[in-house]
Amino acid sequence: MPTFNSAQYLQDSIASLNRQTSQDYELLLCDAGSTDESVDLVLNSLGRKARLVSDNDTGVPDALNKGFNHSRGDVLCWLNSDDIIVCPATIESILRRYSEKQFDVLVADNVSLDPEGRISKTQYAFVSKEKNLDYSGNIFTGSLFFSQSAWGAFPGFSSRFKYAFEYELTDFLFQEYRAQKLDLIAGGFRHNPEGLSKVFRQELAKELEVIRGNRNSPSRERYLFERIKLHSGDGCLWRSLANKLIDRNRGKRWDDLSVK
């Protein structure tokens, strides 16, 4: 978890971890020199489940490199300090899947949150079986899980990108490994006025063009066709179509949502 003066939202992030049915996890805190109570809040709330591994990083990519390089778990993910884990059974479900059949990349569904923690949108993740990045979507960091060995094969986040850095990892993972789908809502991605993706959207788009080699995106019609085909295979087609008409989770608090 990268942090910098994040106390405003950390209570929700911590609460989402404390209500997990499995507490078999470790949180690695990478702080950029917070002057508020962010670090103490995490360490005091999570006790021995949390470790401070960096307090002087140069930005989120540097923080993530330091955090993942200190990780000891079999399955890794990262949670932004203003995001949450929605379903209480997320960690339990991931560990069960990993013990039954080890994987390198796992994705789950997610919700978007407003600054107050209310759900504004439910999003069903999909990943192309042909490793074609253009036909994958609705994948956010709190709903992306990968093996320790996959991280070891990744060269690390470069310092070149300040806004689109997460695509360095996701593009690598989906090109090198076959992703599996977990049928639950894992991540809650908060849209707040200070978020990097909100404030620097144009800069993010420019960096993403560089990361992906300035290739042309598919037509909207082709994209929709591929998405329907993928959801037909993962069992989420009718759920996704119904969600377009009536999102039954919209307006709920994230901690009132305990089902798929």
C-alpha positions as CSV (number, residue, x, y, z in Angstrom):
1,M,0.0,0.0,0.0
2,P,1.6,3.3,-1.1
3,T,0.7,6.2,1.2
4,F,1.2,9.9,1.5
5,N,-0.9,11.9,3.9
6,S,-3.7,9.5,3.3
7,A,-5.4,9.5,6.7
8,Q,-8.7,10.8,5.3
9,Y,-9.5,7.5,3.6
10,L,-7.3,5.0,5.4
11,Q,-10.0,4.1,8.0
12,D,-12.1,2.5,5.2
13,S,-9.1,0.7,3.7
14,I,-8.2,-0.7,7.1
15,A,-11.8,-1.6,7.9
16,S,-12.1,-3.6,4.7
17,L,-9.0,-5.7,5.7
18,N,-10.2,-6.2,9.2
19,R,-13.5,-7.7,8.1
20,Q,-11.9,-10.3,5.8
21,T,-13.0,-13.8,6.8
22,S,-9.3,-14.9,6.3
23,Q,-6.7,-12.8,8.1
24,D,-3.8,-14.7,6.5
25,Y,-2.2,-11.7,4.8
26,E,0.5,-9.1,5.4
27,L,0.3,-5.5,4.5
28,L,3.5,-3.8,3.3
29,L,3.3,0.0,3.9
30,C,5.3,2.2,1.6
31,D,5.1,5.8,2.7
32,A,6.5,8.9,1.0
33,G,7.1,10.8,4.2
34,S,3.6,11.5,5.5
35,T,3.2,14.3,8.0
36,D,-0.2,13.2,9.1
37,E,-1.1,10.1,11.1
38,S,-1.2,7.8,8.1
39,V,1.7,5.5,9.2
40,D,0.7,5.2,12.8
41,L,-2.9,4.6,11.8
42,V,-2.0,1.6,9.7
43,L,0.6,0.1,12.0
44,N,-1.5,0.6,15.2
45,S,-4.7,-0.8,13.6
46,L,-3.2,-3.8,11.9
47,G,-0.5,-4.7,14.4
48,R,1.9,-7.4,13.3
49,K,0.0,-7.9,10.0
50,A,1.5,-4.6,8.8
51,R,5.1,-3.7,8.1
52,L,6.6,-0.3,7.1
53,V,9.1,-1.1,4.4
54,S,9.7,2.4,3.0
55,D,9.4,5.9,4.3
56,N,11.3,7.9,1.6
57,D,10.1,6.7,-1.8
58,T,10.2,9.0,-4.8
59,G,6.7,8.2,-6.0
60,V,4.2,5.4,-6.4
61,P,6.2,3.3,-8.9
62,D,9.2,3.4,-6.5
63,A,7.0,2.6,-3.6
64,L,5.5,-0.4,-5.4
65,N,8.9,-1.7,-6.4
66,K,10.1,-1.5,-2.7
67,G,6.9,-3.1,-1.4
68,F,6.8,-6.0,-3.7
69,N,10.5,-6.7,-3.4
70,H,10.0,-7.1,0.4
71,S,6.9,-9.3,0.0
72,R,6.9,-12.9,1.4
73,G,3.5,-14.1,0.3
74,D,2.6,-16.5,-2.5
75,V,-0.1,-14.2,-3.9
76,L,0.5,-10.4,-4.3
77,C,-1.7,-7.4,-5.0
78,W,-1.7,-3.7,-4.1
79,L,-4.3,-1.5,-2.6
80,N,-4.2,2.2,-3.0
81,S,-4.6,4.0,0.4
82,D,-8.0,5.4,-0.6
83,D,-9.4,2.1,-2.0
84,I,-10.9,-1.0,-0.3
85,I,-11.5,-4.7,-0.5
86,V,-15.3,-5.1,-0.9
87,C,-16.3,-8.7,-0.5
88,P,-15.4,-10.1,3.0
89,A,-14.5,-13.4,1.5
90,T,-12.0,-12.1,-1.0
91,I,-8.8,-13.3,0.6
92,E,-10.3,-16.6,1.7
93,S,-11.5,-17.2,-1.9
94,I,-8.1,-16.3,-3.4
95,L,-6.2,-18.6,-1.0
96,R,-8.7,-21.5,-1.7
97,R,-8.3,-21.1,-5.4
98,Y,-4.5,-20.9,-5.1
99,S,-4.3,-24.1,-2.9
100,E,-6.6,-26.0,-5.3
101,K,-4.8,-24.9,-8.5
102,Q,-1.9,-22.5,-8.4
103,F,-2.2,-19.6,-10.7
104,D,-0.1,-16.7,-11.9
105,V,-2.7,-14.1,-12.6
106,L,-6.2,-13.8,-11.2
107,V,-8.8,-11.0,-11.7
108,A,-12.1,-10.2,-10.0
109,D,-14.9,-7.7,-10.5
110,N,-14.9,-4.3,-8.8
111,V,-16.9,-1.2,-8.0
112,S,-16.3,2.5,-8.3
113,L,-16.8,4.6,-5.2
114,D,-17.5,8.2,-4.6
115,P,-15.4,10.2,-2.0
116,E,-17.9,9.2,0.7
117,G,-17.6,5.5,0.0
118,R,-20.9,5.0,-1.9
119,I,-20.9,2.8,-4.9
120,S,-21.4,4.7,-8.2
121,K,-20.8,1.8,-10.6
122,T,-20.4,-2.0,-10.7
123,Q,-17.9,-3.3,-13.3
124,Y,-17.4,-6.8,-14.4
125,A,-13.8,-7.7,-15.4
126,F,-12.9,-9.6,-18.6
127,V,-9.6,-10.7,-20.0
128,S,-8.9,-11.8,-23.6
129,K,-8.0,-15.5,-23.9
130,E,-5.8,-14.6,-26.8
131,K,-3.6,-12.3,-24.7
132,N,-4.9,-9.3,-26.7
133,L,-4.8,-6.3,-24.4
134,D,-7.2,-4.4,-26.6
135,Y,-10.0,-6.8,-25.6
136,S,-9.6,-6.8,-21.8
137,G,-11.1,-4.4,-19.4
138,N,-12.6,-3.3,-16.1
139,I,-9.5,-4.5,-14.3
140,F,-8.3,-2.4,-11.4
141,T,-5.4,-2.9,-8.9
142,G,-7.6,-3.9,-6.0
143,S,-9.0,-6.7,-8.1
144,L,-5.8,-7.9,-9.6
145,F,-3.8,-10.7,-7.9
146,F,-0.6,-12.3,-9.2
147,S,2.0,-14.9,-8.0
148,Q,5.3,-14.2,-6.4
149,S,7.0,-15.8,-9.4
150,A,5.2,-13.5,-11.9
151,W,6.4,-10.5,-10.0
152,G,9.9,-12.0,-10.1
153,A,9.7,-12.2,-13.9
154,F,8.6,-8.6,-14.2
155,P,11.5,-6.1,-14.5
156,G,9.8,-3.6,-12.1
157,F,8.1,-0.3,-12.6
158,S,10.3,2.2,-14.4
159,S,10.8,5.8,-13.2
160,R,9.8,7.0,-16.7
161,F,6.1,6.9,-16.1
162,K,4.3,8.8,-13.3
163,Y,0.7,8.2,-14.2
164,A,0.2,5.1,-16.4
165,F,2.8,2.9,-14.5
166,E,0.2,0.2,-13.5
167,Y,-0.2,-0.7,-17.2
168,E,3.5,-1.7,-17.3
169,L,2.6,-4.5,-15.0
170,T,-0.9,-5.4,-16.2
171,D,0.3,-5.5,-19.9
172,F,3.2,-7.7,-18.9
173,L,1.0,-10.1,-16.9
174,F,-1.7,-10.5,-19.5
175,Q,0.9,-11.0,-22.3
176,E,3.0,-13.6,-20.4
177,Y,0.3,-15.5,-18.4
178,R,-3.2,-16.8,-18.8
179,A,-5.4,-14.9,-16.4
180,Q,-8.1,-16.7,-14.4
181,K,-11.4,-15.1,-13.3
182,L,-12.7,-15.0,-9.7
183,D,-16.5,-14.5,-9.5
184,L,-16.8,-11.9,-6.8
185,I,-16.4,-8.2,-6.3
186,A,-13.0,-7.6,-4.8
187,G,-11.7,-4.1,-5.3
188,G,-13.4,-0.8,-4.5
189,F,-11.8,2.0,-6.6
190,R,-12.4,5.4,-5.1
191,H,-12.8,8.4,-7.4
192,N,-11.7,11.4,-5.4
193,P,-10.6,14.9,-6.7
194,E,-7.0,14.3,-5.7
195,G,-6.6,11.0,-7.4
196,L,-3.8,10.7,-10.0
197,S,-6.0,9.2,-12.7
198,K,-8.5,12.1,-12.2
199,V,-6.2,15.1,-12.1
200,F,-3.7,13.9,-14.7
201,R,-6.0,12.1,-17.2
202,Q,-4.4,13.6,-20.3
203,E,-0.9,12.8,-19.1
204,L,-1.9,9.3,-18.3
205,A,-3.3,8.8,-21.8
206,K,0.0,10.1,-23.4
207,E,2.1,7.7,-21.3
208,L,-0.2,4.8,-22.1
209,E,0.3,5.5,-25.8
210,V,4.1,5.1,-25.2
211,I,3.7,2.0,-23.2
212,R,1.6,0.3,-25.8
213,G,3.5,1.5,-28.8
214,N,1.0,4.0,-30.1
215,R,-1.0,1.3,-31.7
216,N,-4.6,2.0,-32.9
217,S,-7.4,0.9,-30.6
218,P,-10.1,-1.4,-32.0
219,S,-13.5,-0.1,-33.1
220,R,-16.2,0.2,-30.5
221,E,-18.3,-2.4,-32.3
222,R,-15.4,-4.9,-32.4
223,Y,-14.6,-4.2,-28.7
224,L,-18.3,-4.8,-27.7
225,F,-18.4,-8.0,-29.8
226,E,-15.3,-9.4,-28.1
227,R,-16.5,-8.4,-24.6
228,I,-19.8,-10.2,-25.2
229,K,-18.0,-13.3,-26.3
230,L,-15.7,-13.2,-23.3
231,H,-18.6,-12.7,-20.8
232,S,-20.4,-15.6,-22.5
233,G,-17.5,-17.8,-21.5
234,D,-17.1,-16.6,-17.9
235,G,-20.8,-16.7,-17.0
236,C,-21.2,-13.0,-16.5
237,L,-23.0,-12.0,-19.7
238,W,-26.5,-11.7,-18.4
239,R,-25.4,-10.2,-15.2
240,S,-23.3,-7.6,-17.1
241,L,-26.2,-6.8,-19.5
242,A,-28.6,-6.4,-16.6
243,N,-26.2,-4.2,-14.8
244,K,-26.2,-1.8,-17.8
245,L,-29.9,-1.3,-17.3
246,I,-30.1,-1.3,-13.5
247,D,-27.0,-1.3,-11.3
248,R,-28.5,-2.7,-8.1
249,N,-25.4,-1.8,-6.1
250,R,-25.4,1.9,-7.0
251,G,-25.9,4.2,-4.0
252,K,-25.0,1.5,-1.4
253,R,-22.2,2.0,1.0
254,W,-19.3,-0.3,0.2
255,D,-19.5,-2.0,3.6
256,D,-23.2,-2.8,3.0
257,L,-22.3,-5.0,0.0
258,S,-21.3,-8.5,1.1
259,V,-22.5,-10.5,-1.9
260,K,-21.2,-11.0,-5.4
